[in-house]
């Protein structure tokens, strides 16, 4: 029961965060290519890990979000009905980069396999 509530609350915080960052935070360091990929609220609701992805400068975006943390937290309190507003922890989400690396590795293996097939066919002739 608690995990379902926690999951629902994480999604609600994610939705509110995205809206707040897009419309209310006016920091030029936050690029338009930034996205909140995931939010994980702890069971005791004291902390929320926010995973951020950015195609430009993730470090600059994370610094901007850190500096706006108090404002963002206050705005979440206005938009999401919670007794405890969690402390926000902004983290870099590198899952897209890891996915691209895995995709490159798969492409490399496929290419090597095709080369082996061609070499084997040539050796048989």
Order of alpha helices (4+ residues) and beta strands (2+ residues): alpha-beta-beta-alpha-alpha-beta-alpha
